[in-house]
Each structure stands twice: as C-alpha cells, then as structure tokens.
Amino acid sequence: MAALEAIATGNVWKILKQPGDAVAAEEVVIILESMKMEIPIEAPRAGTLRDLKVAEGDQVTEGQILGSIG
C-alpha cells in the first residue's frame, strides 16, 4: 500500500476520486487549498484508492495521511 500524504497545511478543497476508483501514477486525487493556492495531491503509484481519511472542508496538516492506494 502507498499513502496519500498532505504536502502542506491547509483545507481539503476538492476530492476527485472515491474509494474503489482506479488511479494512475501521478493522477491528482485530492486538491488542498492553502493560502489561496491549490495544491494537488497525486497518487504515488498506480492502483486502487482503498480509503480516504478526510472529507471536503477538513483541515489537514503537513505530513497527515489522507488515504491509501493498494
């Protein structure tokens, strides 16, 4: 399994994939908003999105695990 990790502190602005969806390597799964900037969170490898630990609007901190890909 590979973890989706927040690369900055901010808010979950948009979730583009749901658990069970196939994702390609480097495909954007979540978009964070931090200081008026959109920060894409990309899949570290191809696979299936196993789970999400956040919802749109949630506050996250840098390094927080947002979900996993199996």
CHARMM-style PDB file with segment names, atoms N, HN, CA, C and O in Angstrom:
ATOM      1  N   MET     1       0.836  -1.191   0.000  1.00  0.00      PROA
ATOM      2  CA  MET     1       0.000   0.000   0.000  1.00  0.00      PROA
ATOM      3  C   MET     1       0.877   1.248   0.000  1.00  0.00      PROA
ATOM      4  O   MET     1       1.986   1.263   0.535  1.00  0.00      PROA
ATOM      5  N   ALA     2       0.344   2.275  -0.611  1.00  0.00      PROA
ATOM      6  HN  ALA     2      -0.557   2.263  -1.045  1.00  0.00      PROA
ATOM      7  CA  ALA     2       1.032   3.564  -0.660  1.00  0.00      PROA
ATOM      8  C   ALA     2       0.112   4.620  -0.051  1.00  0.00      PROA
ATOM      9  O   ALA     2      -1.093   4.630  -0.302  1.00  0.00      PROA
ATOM     10  N   ALA     3       0.688   5.496   0.742  1.00  0.00      PROA
ATOM     11  HN  ALA     3       1.667   5.488   0.947  1.00  0.00      PROA
ATOM     12  CA  ALA     3      -0.104   6.522   1.425  1.00  0.00      PROA
ATOM     13  C   ALA     3      -0.195   7.792   0.593  1.00  0.00      PROA
ATOM     14  O   ALA     3       0.752   8.174  -0.094  1.00  0.00      PROA
ATOM     15  N   LEU     4      -1.359   8.440   0.669  1.00  0.00      PROA
ATOM     16  HN  LEU     4      -2.128   8.130   1.227  1.00  0.00      PROA
ATOM     17  CA  LEU     4      -1.532   9.794   0.145  1.00  0.00      PROA
ATOM     18  C   LEU     4      -1.253  10.714   1.314  1.00  0.00      PROA
ATOM     19  O   LEU     4      -1.910  10.620   2.351  1.00  0.00      PROA
ATOM     20  N   GLU     5      -0.290  11.599   1.158  1.00  0.00      PROA
ATOM     21  HN  GLU     5       0.243  11.676   0.316  1.00  0.00      PROA
ATOM     22  CA  GLU     5       0.156  12.438   2.264  1.00  0.00      PROA
ATOM     23  C   GLU     5       0.014  13.913   1.921  1.00  0.00      PROA
ATOM     24  O   GLU     5       0.342  14.334   0.811  1.00  0.00      PROA
ATOM     25  N   ALA     6      -0.477  14.701   2.880  1.00  0.00      PROA
ATOM     26  HN  ALA     6      -0.743  14.360   3.781  1.00  0.00      PROA
ATOM     27  CA  ALA     6      -0.586  16.149   2.690  1.00  0.00      PROA
ATOM     28  C   ALA     6       0.815  16.743   2.615  1.00  0.00      PROA
ATOM     29  O   ALA     6       1.647  16.494   3.488  1.00  0.00      PROA
ATOM     30  N   ILE     7       1.077  17.531   1.570  1.00  0.00      PROA
ATOM     31  HN  ILE     7       0.401  17.733   0.861  1.00  0.00      PROA
ATOM     32  CA  ILE     7       2.395  18.143   1.422  1.00  0.00      PROA
ATOM     33  C   ILE     7       2.422  19.561   1.972  1.00  0.00      PROA
ATOM     34  O   ILE     7       3.451  20.235   1.922  1.00  0.00      PROA
ATOM     35  N   ALA     8       1.282  20.013   2.499  1.00  0.00      PROA
ATOM     36  HN  ALA     8       0.446  19.465   2.539  1.00  0.00      PROA
ATOM     37  CA  ALA     8       1.192  21.347   3.102  1.00  0.00      PROA
ATOM     38  C   ALA     8       0.017  21.365   4.069  1.00  0.00      PROA
ATOM     39  O   ALA     8      -0.879  20.526   3.977  1.00  0.00      PROA
ATOM     40  N   THR     9       0.018  22.314   4.991  1.00  0.00      PROA
ATOM     41  HN  THR     9       0.746  22.996   5.066  1.00  0.00      PROA
ATOM     42  CA  THR     9      -1.111  22.520   5.882  1.00  0.00      PROA
ATOM     43  C   THR     9      -2.160  23.341   5.143  1.00  0.00      PROA
ATOM     44  O   THR     9      -1.825  24.324   4.481  1.00  0.00      PROA
ATOM     45  N   GLY    10      -3.421  22.946   5.250  1.00  0.00      PROA
ATOM     46  HN  GLY    10      -3.692  22.148   5.788  1.00  0.00      PROA
ATOM     47  CA  GLY    10      -4.491  23.672   4.567  1.00  0.00      PROA
ATOM     48  C   GLY    10      -5.831  22.987   4.731  1.00  0.00      PROA
ATOM     49  O   GLY    10      -6.058  22.264   5.701  1.00  0.00      PROA
ATOM     50  N   ASN    11      -6.716  23.221   3.778  1.00  0.00      PROA
ATOM     51  HN  ASN    11      -6.531  23.808   2.990  1.00  0.00      PROA
ATOM     52  CA  ASN    11      -8.057  22.637   3.778  1.00  0.00      PROA
ATOM     53  C   ASN    11      -8.200  21.699   2.589  1.00  0.00      PROA
ATOM     54  O   ASN    11      -7.616  21.928   1.530  1.00  0.00      PROA
ATOM     55  N   VAL    12      -8.988  20.630   2.776  1.00  0.00      PROA
ATOM     56  HN  VAL    12      -9.462  20.444   3.637  1.00  0.00      PROA
ATOM     57  CA  VAL    12      -9.326  19.763   1.653  1.00  0.00      PROA
ATOM     58  C   VAL    12     -10.369  20.520   0.825  1.00  0.00      PROA
ATOM     59  O   VAL    12     -11.512  20.693   1.250  1.00  0.00      PROA
ATOM     60  N   TRP    13      -9.958  20.962  -0.351  1.00  0.00      PROA
ATOM     61  HN  TRP    13      -9.030  20.821  -0.696  1.00  0.00      PROA
ATOM     62  CA  TRP    13     -10.839  21.769  -1.192  1.00  0.00      PROA
ATOM     63  C   TRP    13     -11.727  20.888  -2.057  1.00  0.00      PROA
ATOM     64  O   TRP    13     -12.929  21.130  -2.160  1.00  0.00      PROA
ATOM     65  N   LYS    14     -11.141  19.863  -2.684  1.00  0.00      PROA
ATOM     66  HN  LYS    14     -10.164  19.667  -2.600  1.00  0.00      PROA
ATOM     67  CA  LYS    14     -11.913  19.005  -3.573  1.00  0.00      PROA
ATOM     68  C   LYS    14     -11.330  17.592  -3.576  1.00  0.00      PROA
ATOM     69  O   LYS    14     -10.113  17.403  -3.603  1.00  0.00      PROA
ATOM     70  N   ILE    15     -12.222  16.613  -3.549  1.00  0.00      PROA
ATOM     71  HN  ILE    15     -13.210  16.766  -3.527  1.00  0.00      PROA
ATOM     72  CA  ILE    15     -11.833  15.206  -3.666  1.00  0.00      PROA
ATOM     73  C   ILE    15     -12.269  14.745  -5.047  1.00  0.00      PROA
ATOM     74  O   ILE    15     -13.452  14.786  -5.383  1.00  0.00      PROA
ATOM     75  N   LEU    16     -11.299  14.304  -5.846  1.00  0.00      PROA
ATOM     76  HN  LEU    16     -10.337  14.271  -5.574  1.00  0.00      PROA
ATOM     77  CA  LEU    16     -11.571  13.947  -7.236  1.00  0.00      PROA
ATOM     78  C   LEU    16     -11.821  12.454  -7.445  1.00  0.00      PROA
ATOM     79  O   LEU    16     -12.429  12.070  -8.444  1.00  0.00      PROA
ATOM     80  N   LYS    17     -11.371  11.622  -6.538  1.00  0.00      PROA
ATOM     81  HN  LYS    17     -10.877  11.934  -5.727  1.00  0.00      PROA
ATOM     82  CA  LYS    17     -11.539  10.169  -6.641  1.00  0.00      PROA
ATOM     83  C   LYS    17     -12.160   9.644  -5.356  1.00  0.00      PROA
ATOM     84  O   LYS    17     -11.985  10.229  -4.287  1.00  0.00      PROA
ATOM     85  N   GLN    18     -12.877   8.554  -5.464  1.00  0.00      PROA
ATOM     86  HN  GLN    18     -13.019   8.079  -6.332  1.00  0.00      PROA
ATOM     87  CA  GLN    18     -13.532   7.930  -4.323  1.00  0.00      PROA
ATOM     88  C   GLN    18     -12.961   6.530  -4.113  1.00  0.00      PROA
ATOM     89  O   GLN    18     -12.428   5.935  -5.050  1.00  0.00      PROA
ATOM     90  N   PRO    19     -13.067   5.991  -2.881  1.00  0.00      PROA
ATOM     91  CA  PRO    19     -12.584   4.632  -2.638  1.00  0.00      PROA
ATOM     92  C   PRO    19     -13.173   3.651  -3.652  1.00  0.00      PROA
ATOM     93  O   PRO    19     -14.364   3.683  -3.960  1.00  0.00      PROA
ATOM     94  N   GLY    20     -12.304   2.785  -4.154  1.00  0.00      PROA
ATOM     95  HN  GLY    20     -11.336   2.759  -3.903  1.00  0.00      PROA
ATOM     96  CA  GLY    20     -12.700   1.815  -5.168  1.00  0.00      PROA
ATOM     97  C   GLY    20     -12.331   2.252  -6.577  1.00  0.00      PROA
ATOM     98  O   GLY    20     -12.297   1.427  -7.490  1.00  0.00      PROA
ATOM     99  N   ASP    21     -12.053   3.547  -6.769  1.00  0.00      PROA
ATOM    100  HN  ASP    21     -12.081   4.217  -6.028  1.00  0.00      PROA
ATOM    101  CA  ASP    21     -11.672   4.059  -8.088  1.00  0.00      PROA
ATOM    102  C   ASP    21     -10.232   3.660  -8.416  1.00  0.00      PROA
ATOM    103  O   ASP    21      -9.365   3.643  -7.543  1.00  0.00      PROA
ATOM    104  N   ALA    22      -9.997   3.342  -9.686  1.00  0.00      PROA
ATOM    105  HN  ALA    22     -10.701   3.356 -10.395  1.00  0.00      PROA
ATOM    106  CA  ALA    22      -8.639   3.095 -10.166  1.00  0.00      PROA
ATOM    107  C   ALA    22      -7.948   4.448 -10.355  1.00  0.00      PROA
ATOM    108  O   ALA    22      -8.564   5.415 -10.803  1.00  0.00      PROA
ATOM    109  N   VAL    23      -6.672   4.497 -10.010  1.00  0.00      PROA
ATOM    110  HN  VAL    23      -6.172   3.711  -9.646  1.00  0.00      PROA
ATOM    111  CA  VAL    23      -5.890   5.723 -10.203  1.00  0.00      PROA
ATOM    112  C   VAL    23      -4.579   5.374 -10.907  1.00  0.00      PROA
ATOM    113  O   VAL    23      -4.005   4.306 -10.694  1.00  0.00      PROA
ATOM    114  N   ALA    24      -4.124   6.290 -11.740  1.00  0.00      PROA
ATOM    115  HN  ALA    24      -4.589   7.158 -11.913  1.00  0.00      PROA
ATOM    116  CA  ALA    24      -2.838   6.139 -12.413  1.00  0.00      PROA
ATOM    117  C   ALA    24      -1.758   6.808 -11.570  1.00  0.00      PROA
ATOM    118  O   ALA    24      -2.053   7.668 -10.741  1.00  0.00      PROA
ATOM    119  N   ALA    25      -0.530   6.417 -11.781  1.00  0.00      PROA
ATOM    120  HN  ALA    25      -0.290   5.718 -12.454  1.00  0.00      PROA
ATOM    121  CA  ALA    25       0.586   7.073 -11.096  1.00  0.00      PROA
ATOM    122  C   ALA    25       0.574   8.552 -11.452  1.00  0.00      PROA
ATOM    123  O   ALA    25       0.432   8.915 -12.620  1.00  0.00      PROA
ATOM    124  N   GLU    26       0.721   9.395 -10.454  1.00  0.00      PROA
ATOM    125  HN  GLU    26       0.836   9.100  -9.505  1.00  0.00      PROA
ATOM    126  CA  GLU    26       0.756  10.858 -10.581  1.00  0.00      PROA
ATOM    127  C   GLU    26      -0.593  11.483 -10.937  1.00  0.00      PROA
ATOM    128  O   GLU    26      -0.646  12.671 -11.255  1.00  0.00      PROA
ATOM    129  N   GLU    27      -1.673  10.723 -10.892  1.00  0.00      PROA
ATOM    130  HN  GLU    27      -1.630   9.757 -10.634  1.00  0.00      PROA
ATOM    131  CA  GLU    27      -3.012  11.282 -11.113  1.00  0.00      PROA
ATOM    132  C   GLU    27      -3.440  12.058  -9.863  1.00  0.00      PROA
ATOM    133  O   GLU    27      -3.213  11.603  -8.742  1.00  0.00      PROA
ATOM    134  N   VAL    28      -4.050  13.209 -10.054  1.00  0.00      PROA
ATOM    135  HN  VAL    28      -4.234  13.579 -10.965  1.00  0.00      PROA
ATOM    136  CA  VAL    28      -4.497  14.026  -8.925  1.00  0.00      PROA
ATOM    137  C   VAL    28      -5.716  13.363  -8.277  1.00  0.00      PROA
ATOM    138  O   VAL    28      -6.697  13.051  -8.951  1.00  0.00      PROA
ATOM    139  N   VAL    29      -5.640  13.155  -6.970  1.00  0.00      PROA
ATOM    140  HN  VAL    29      -4.843  13.409  -6.422  1.00  0.00      PROA
ATOM    141  CA  VAL    29      -6.710  12.506  -6.203  1.00  0.00      PROA
ATOM    142  C   VAL    29      -7.448  13.537  -5.343  1.00  0.00      PROA
ATOM    143  O   VAL    29      -8.674  13.501  -5.237  1.00  0.00      PROA
ATOM    144  N   ILE    30      -6.695  14.449  -4.736  1.00  0.00      PROA
ATOM    145  HN  ILE    30      -5.699  14.478  -4.822  1.00  0.00      PROA
ATOM    146  CA  ILE    30      -7.250  15.454  -3.822  1.00  0.00      PROA
ATOM    147  C   ILE    30      -6.601  16.795  -4.140  1.00  0.00      PROA
ATOM    148  O   ILE    30      -5.432  16.856  -4.521  1.00  0.00      PROA
ATOM    149  N   ILE    31      -7.369  17.864  -3.979  1.00  0.00      PROA
ATOM    150  HN  ILE    31      -8.318  17.814  -3.670  1.00  0.00      PROA
ATOM    151  CA  ILE    31      -6.802  19.201  -4.106  1.00  0.00      PROA
ATOM    152  C   ILE    31      -6.943  19.901  -2.762  1.00  0.00      PROA
ATOM    153  O   ILE    31      -8.045  20.033  -2.229  1.00  0.00      PROA
ATOM    154  N   LEU    32      -5.807  20.349  -2.221  1.00  0.00      PROA
ATOM    155  HN  LEU    32      -4.913  20.241  -2.654  1.00  0.00      PROA
ATOM    156  CA  LEU    32      -5.807  21.123  -0.986  1.00  0.00      PROA
ATOM    157  C   LEU    32      -5.803  22.605  -1.336  1.00  0.00      PROA
ATOM    158  O   LEU    32      -5.357  22.992  -2.416  1.00  0.00      PROA
ATOM    159  N   GLU    33      -6.295  23.422  -0.430  1.00  0.00      PROA
ATOM    160  HN  GLU    33      -6.657  23.107   0.447  1.00  0.00      PROA
ATOM    161  CA  GLU    33      -6.228  24.882  -0.568  1.00  0.00      PROA
ATOM    162  C   GLU    33      -5.435  25.390   0.619  1.00  0.00      PROA
ATOM    163  O   GLU    33      -5.754  25.110   1.775  1.00  0.00      PROA
ATOM    164  N   SER    34      -4.391  26.146   0.305  1.00  0.00      PROA
ATOM    165  HN  SER    34      -4.132  26.373  -0.633  1.00  0.00      PROA
ATOM    166  CA  SER    34      -3.557  26.717   1.357  1.00  0.00      PROA
ATOM    167  C   SER    34      -3.097  28.093   0.905  1.00  0.00      PROA
ATOM    168  O   SER    34      -2.461  28.231  -0.140  1.00  0.00      PROA
ATOM    169  N   MET    35      -3.418  29.106   1.692  1.00  0.00      PROA
ATOM    170  HN  MET    35      -3.934  28.994   2.541  1.00  0.00      PROA
ATOM    171  CA  MET    35      -3.026  30.481   1.384  1.00  0.00      PROA
ATOM    172  C   MET    35      -3.458  30.884  -0.035  1.00  0.00      PROA
ATOM    173  O   MET    35      -2.683  31.481  -0.782  1.00  0.00      PROA
ATOM    174  N   LYS    36      -4.709  30.547  -0.392  1.00  0.00      PROA
ATOM    175  HN  LYS    36      -5.338  30.062   0.216  1.00  0.00      PROA
ATOM    176  CA  LYS    36      -5.316  30.888  -1.687  1.00  0.00      PROA
ATOM    177  C   LYS    36      -4.687  30.155  -2.868  1.00  0.00      PROA
ATOM    178  O   LYS    36      -4.938  30.504  -4.021  1.00  0.00      PROA
ATOM    179  N   MET    37      -3.872  29.141  -2.584  1.00  0.00      PROA
ATOM    180  HN  MET    37      -3.668  28.857  -1.647  1.00  0.00      PROA
ATOM    181  CA  MET    37      -3.254  28.344  -3.650  1.00  0.00      PROA
ATOM    182  C   MET    37      -3.847  26.947  -3.648  1.00  0.00      PROA
ATOM    183  O   MET    37      -4.135  26.391  -2.588  1.00  0.00      PROA
ATOM    184  N   GLU    38      -4.031  26.374  -4.845  1.00  0.00      PROA
ATOM    185  HN  GLU    38      -3.796  26.826  -5.706  1.00  0.00      PROA
ATOM    186  CA  GLU    38      -4.473  24.995  -4.975  1.00  0.00      PROA
ATOM    187  C   GLU    38      -3.247  24.088  -5.034  1.00  0.00      PROA
ATOM    188  O   GLU    38      -2.328  24.322  -5.820  1.00  0.00      PROA
ATOM    189  N   ILE    39      -3.242  23.056  -4.200  1.00  0.00      PROA
ATOM    190  HN  ILE    39      -3.988  22.866  -3.562  1.00  0.00      PROA
ATOM    191  CA  ILE    39      -2.113  22.136  -4.124  1.00  0.00      PROA
ATOM    192  C   ILE    39      -2.615  20.733  -4.454  1.00  0.00      PROA
ATOM    193  O   ILE    39      -3.349  20.142  -3.662  1.00  0.00      PROA
ATOM    194  N   PRO    40      -2.230  20.188  -5.615  1.00  0.00      PROA
ATOM    195  CA  PRO    40      -2.699  18.848  -5.980  1.00  0.00      PROA
ATOM    196  C   PRO    40      -1.958  17.761  -5.198  1.00  0.00      PROA
ATOM    197  O   PRO    40      -0.741  17.823  -5.024  1.00  0.00      PROA
ATOM    198  N   ILE    41      -2.704  16.779  -4.740  1.00  0.00      PROA
ATOM    199  HN  ILE    41      -3.693  16.728  -4.881  1.00  0.00      PROA
ATOM    200  CA  ILE    41      -2.124  15.601  -4.098  1.00  0.00      PROA
ATOM    201  C   ILE    41      -2.260  14.467  -5.107  1.00  0.00      PROA
ATOM    202  O   ILE    41      -3.366  14.046  -5.445  1.00  0.00      PROA
ATOM    203  N   GLU    42      -1.117  13.982  -5.580  1.00  0.00      PROA
ATOM    204  HN  GLU    42      -0.218  14.324  -5.305  1.00  0.00      PROA
ATOM    205  CA  GLU    42      -1.096  12.977  -6.637  1.00  0.00      PROA
ATOM    206  C   GLU    42      -0.879  11.578  -6.071  1.00  0.00      PROA
ATOM    207  O   GLU    42      -0.271  11.401  -5.015  1.00  0.00      PROA
ATOM    208  N   ALA    43      -1.391  10.591  -6.799  1.00  0.00      PROA
ATOM    209  HN  ALA    43      -1.885  10.734  -7.657  1.00  0.00      PROA
ATOM    210  CA  ALA    43      -1.171   9.199  -6.435  1.00  0.00      PROA
ATOM    211  C   ALA    43       0.315   8.873  -6.594  1.00  0.00      PROA
ATOM    212  O   ALA    43       0.892   9.161  -7.643  1.00  0.00      PROA
ATOM    213  N   PRO    44       0.946   8.278  -5.577  1.00  0.00      PROA
ATOM    214  CA  PRO    44       2.367   7.951  -5.684  1.00  0.00      PROA
ATOM    215  C   PRO    44       2.636   6.786  -6.645  1.00  0.00      PROA
ATOM    216  O   PRO    44       3.760   6.602  -7.111  1.00  0.00      PROA
ATOM    217  N   ARG    45       1.588   6.005  -6.935  1.00  0.00      PROA
ATOM    218  HN  ARG    45       0.674   6.155  -6.557  1.00  0.00      PROA
ATOM    219  CA  ARG    45       1.726   4.889  -7.889  1.00  0.00      PROA
ATOM    220  C   ARG    45       0.328   4.524  -8.391  1.00  0.00      PROA
ATOM    221  O   ARG    45      -0.678   4.968  -7.837  1.00  0.00      PROA
ATOM    222  N   ALA    46       0.283   3.718  -9.435  1.00  0.00      PROA
ATOM    223  HN  ALA    46       1.100   3.357  -9.884  1.00  0.00      PROA
ATOM    224  CA  ALA    46      -1.000   3.250  -9.957  1.00  0.00      PROA
ATOM    225  C   ALA    46      -1.591   2.214  -9.003  1.00  0.00      PROA
ATOM    226  O   ALA    46      -0.862   1.507  -8.306  1.00  0.00      PROA
ATOM    227  N   GLY    47      -2.902   2.135  -8.981  1.00  0.00      PROA
ATOM    228  HN  GLY    47      -3.494   2.709  -9.547  1.00  0.00      PROA
ATOM    229  CA  GLY    47      -3.582   1.154  -8.134  1.00  0.00      PROA
ATOM    230  C   GLY    47      -5.027   1.527  -7.943  1.00  0.00      PROA
ATOM    231  O   GLY    47      -5.621   2.209  -8.778  1.00  0.00      PROA
ATOM    232  N   THR    48      -5.593   1.079  -6.843  1.00  0.00      PROA
ATOM    233  HN  THR    48      -5.110   0.525  -6.165  1.00  0.00      PROA
ATOM    234  CA  THR    48      -6.982   1.361  -6.482  1.00  0.00      PROA
ATOM    235  C   THR    48      -6.991   2.178  -5.201  1.00  0.00      PROA
ATOM    236  O   THR    48      -6.296   1.848  -4.239  1.00  0.00      PROA
ATOM    237  N   LEU    49      -7.775   3.236  -5.192  1.00  0.00      PROA
ATOM    238  HN  LEU    49      -8.339   3.504  -5.973  1.00  0.00      PROA
ATOM    239  CA  LEU    49      -7.911   4.046  -3.974  1.00  0.00      PROA
ATOM    240  C   LEU    49      -8.650   3.206  -2.941  1.00  0.00      PROA
ATOM    241  O   LEU    49      -9.832   2.905  -3.102  1.00  0.00      PROA
ATOM    242  N   ARG    50      -7.942   2.832  -1.883  1.00  0.00      PROA
ATOM    243  HN  ARG    50      -6.981   3.076  -1.753  1.00  0.00      PROA
ATOM    244  CA  ARG    50      -8.509   1.944  -0.858  1.00  0.00      PROA
ATOM    245  C   ARG    50      -9.404   2.687   0.128  1.00  0.00      PROA
ATOM    246  O   ARG    50     -10.493   2.221   0.464  1.00  0.00      PROA
ATOM    247  N   ASP    51      -8.939   3.843   0.584  1.00  0.00      PROA
ATOM    248  HN  ASP    51      -8.055   4.221   0.311  1.00  0.00      PROA
ATOM    249  CA  ASP    51      -9.734   4.592   1.564  1.00  0.00      PROA
ATOM    250  C   ASP    51      -9.330   6.057   1.559  1.00  0.00      PROA
ATOM    251  O   ASP    51      -8.262   6.432   1.075  1.00  0.00      PROA
ATOM    252  N   LEU    52     -10.215   6.867   2.109  1.00  0.00      PROA
ATOM    253  HN  LEU    52     -11.083   6.562   2.502  1.00  0.00      PROA
ATOM    254  CA  LEU    52      -9.953   8.283   2.348  1.00  0.00      PROA
ATOM    255  C   LEU    52     -10.181   8.545   3.817  1.00  0.00      PROA
ATOM    256  O   LEU    52     -11.161   8.069   4.389  1.00  0.00      PROA
ATOM    257  N   LYS    53      -9.295   9.291   4.431  1.00  0.00      PROA
ATOM    258  HN  LYS    53      -8.498   9.678   3.966  1.00  0.00      PROA
ATOM    259  CA  LYS    53      -9.411   9.602   5.857  1.00  0.00      PROA
ATOM    260  C   LYS    53      -9.862  11.033   6.086  1.00  0.00      PROA
ATOM    261  O   LYS    53      -9.896  11.503   7.223  1.00  0.00      PROA
ATOM    262  N   VAL    54     -10.214  11.738   4.990  1.00  0.00      PROA
ATOM    263  HN  VAL    54     -10.186  11.356   4.066  1.00  0.00      PROA
ATOM    264  CA  VAL    54     -10.644  13.134   5.071  1.00  0.00      PROA
ATOM    265  C   VAL    54     -11.879  13.345   4.202  1.00  0.00      PROA
ATOM    266  O   VAL    54     -12.215  12.515   3.357  1.00  0.00      PROA
ATOM    267  N   ALA    55     -12.547  14.475   4.431  1.00  0.00      PROA
ATOM    268  HN  ALA    55     -12.274  15.149   5.118  1.00  0.00      PROA
ATOM    269  CA  ALA    55     -13.692  14.888   3.626  1.00  0.00      PROA
ATOM    270  C   ALA    55     -13.456  16.319   3.167  1.00  0.00      PROA
ATOM    271  O   ALA    55     -12.626  17.029   3.734  1.00  0.00      PROA
ATOM    272  N   GLU    56     -14.182  16.738   2.145  1.00  0.00      PROA
ATOM    273  HN  GLU    56     -14.857  16.160   1.684  1.00  0.00      PROA
ATOM    274  CA  GLU    56     -14.057  18.114   1.676  1.00  0.00      PROA
ATOM    275  C   GLU    56     -14.365  19.068   2.828  1.00  0.00      PROA
ATOM    276  O   GLU    56     -15.342  18.890   3.555  1.00  0.00      PROA
ATOM    277  N   GLY    57     -13.517  20.080   2.980  1.00  0.00      PROA
ATOM    278  HN  GLY    57     -12.723  20.225   2.389  1.00  0.00      PROA
ATOM    279  CA  GLY    57     -13.674  21.059   4.051  1.00  0.00      PROA
ATOM    280  C   GLY    57     -12.828  20.776   5.283  1.00  0.00      PROA
ATOM    281  O   GLY    57     -12.666  21.649   6.136  1.00  0.00      PROA
ATOM    282  N   ASP    58     -12.287  19.564   5.388  1.00  0.00      PROA
ATOM    283  HN  ASP    58     -12.419  18.855   4.695  1.00  0.00      PROA
ATOM    284  CA  ASP    58     -11.462  19.220   6.551  1.00  0.00      PROA
ATOM    285  C   ASP    58     -10.151  20.007   6.541  1.00  0.00      PROA
ATOM    286  O   ASP    58      -9.594  20.295   5.482  1.00  0.00      PROA
ATOM    287  N   GLN    59      -9.672  20.347   7.733  1.00  0.00      PROA
ATOM    288  HN  GLN    59     -10.125  20.113   8.594  1.00  0.00      PROA
ATOM    289  CA  GLN    59      -8.352  20.946   7.913  1.00  0.00      PROA
ATOM    290  C   GLN    59      -7.340  19.810   7.992  1.00  0.00      PROA
ATOM    291  O   GLN    59      -7.591  18.803   8.654  1.00  0.00      PROA
ATOM    292  N   VAL    60      -6.195  19.962   7.320  1.00  0.00      PROA
ATOM    293  HN  VAL    60      -5.992  20.779   6.781  1.00  0.00      PROA
ATOM    294  CA  VAL    60      -5.138  18.955   7.393  1.00  0.00      PROA
ATOM    295  C   VAL    60      -3.805  19.644   7.689  1.00  0.00      PROA
ATOM    296  O   VAL    60      -3.634  20.837   7.441  1.00  0.00      PROA
ATOM    297  N   THR    61      -2.880  18.871   8.218  1.00  0.00      PROA
ATOM    298  HN  THR    61      -3.019  17.901   8.420  1.00  0.00      PROA
ATOM    299  CA  THR    61      -1.547  19.392   8.498  1.00  0.00      PROA
ATOM    300  C   THR    61      -0.538  18.677   7.601  1.00  0.00      PROA
ATOM    301  O   THR    61      -0.764  17.559   7.139  1.00  0.00      PROA
ATOM    302  N   GLU    62       0.572  19.356   7.374  1.00  0.00      PROA
ATOM    303  HN  GLU    62       0.756  20.264   7.750  1.00  0.00      PROA
ATOM    304  CA  GLU    62       1.631  18.773   6.535  1.00  0.00      PROA
ATOM    305  C   GLU    62       2.051  17.419   7.094  1.00  0.00      PROA
ATOM    306  O   GLU    62       2.301  17.281   8.292  1.00  0.00      PROA
ATOM    307  N   GLY    63       2.126  16.427   6.218  1.00  0.00      PROA
ATOM    308  HN  GLY    63       1.923  16.539   5.245  1.00  0.00      PROA
ATOM    309  CA  GLY    63       2.524  15.085   6.623  1.00  0.00      PROA
ATOM    310  C   GLY    63       1.370  14.182   7.012  1.00  0.00      PROA
ATOM    311  O   GLY    63       1.566  12.979   7.186  1.00  0.00      PROA
ATOM    312  N   GLN    64       0.165  14.730   7.152  1.00  0.00      PROA
ATOM    313  HN  GLN    64       0.005  15.707   7.011  1.00  0.00      PROA
ATOM    314  CA  GLN    64      -1.008  13.929   7.538  1.00  0.00      PROA
ATOM    315  C   GLN    64      -1.357  12.953   6.433  1.00  0.00      PROA
ATOM    316  O   GLN    64      -1.304  13.305   5.254  1.00  0.00      PROA
ATOM    317  N   ILE    65      -1.715  11.721   6.802  1.00  0.00      PROA
ATOM    318  HN  ILE    65      -1.758  11.435   7.760  1.00  0.00      PROA
ATOM    319  CA  ILE    65      -2.134  10.705   5.835  1.00  0.00      PROA
ATOM    320  C   ILE    65      -3.595  10.975   5.460  1.00  0.00      PROA
ATOM    321  O   ILE    65      -4.469  11.054   6.323  1.00  0.00      PROA
ATOM    322  N   LEU    66      -3.836  11.114   4.156  1.00  0.00      PROA
ATOM    323  HN  LEU    66      -3.126  11.050   3.455  1.00  0.00      PROA
ATOM    324  CA  LEU    66      -5.169  11.450   3.653  1.00  0.00      PROA
ATOM    325  C   LEU    66      -5.930  10.225   3.146  1.00  0.00      PROA
ATOM    326  O   LEU    66      -7.159  10.239   3.076  1.00  0.00      PROA
ATOM    327  N   GLY    67      -5.216   9.193   2.803  1.00  0.00      PROA
ATOM    328  HN  GLY    67      -4.218   9.182   2.860  1.00  0.00      PROA
ATOM    329  CA  GLY    67      -5.824   7.988   2.274  1.00  0.00      PROA
ATOM    330  C   GLY    67      -4.737   7.015   1.848  1.00  0.00      PROA
ATOM    331  O   GLY    67      -3.553   7.251   2.087  1.00  0.00      PROA
ATOM    332  N   SER    68      -5.151   5.904   1.206  1.00  0.00      PROA
ATOM    333  HN  SER    68      -6.113   5.712   1.011  1.00  0.00      PROA
ATOM    334  CA  SER    68      -4.159   4.927   0.759  1.00  0.00      PROA
ATOM    335  C   SER    68      -4.551   4.324  -0.581  1.00  0.00      PROA
ATOM    336  O   SER    68      -5.725   4.262  -0.947  1.00  0.00      PROA
ATOM    337  N   ILE    69      -3.533   3.886  -1.293  1.00  0.00      PROA
ATOM    338  HN  ILE    69      -2.579   3.936  -0.995  1.00  0.00      PROA
ATOM    339  CA  ILE    69      -3.699   3.237  -2.590  1.00  0.00      PROA
ATOM    340  C   ILE    69      -3.093   1.858  -2.493  1.00  0.00      PROA
ATOM    341  O   ILE    69      -1.964   1.692  -2.032  1.00  0.00      PROA
ATOM    342  N   GLY    70      -3.849   0.869  -2.930  1.00  0.00      PROA
ATOM    343  HN  GLY    70      -4.766   1.003  -3.304  1.00  0.00      PROA
ATOM    344  CA  GLY    70      -3.376  -0.508  -2.877  1.00  0.00      PROA
ATOM    345  C   GLY    70      -3.245  -1.101  -4.244  1.00  0.00      PROA
ATOM    346  OT1 GLY    70      -2.856  -2.261  -4.379  1.00  0.00      PROA
TER     347      GLY     70
END
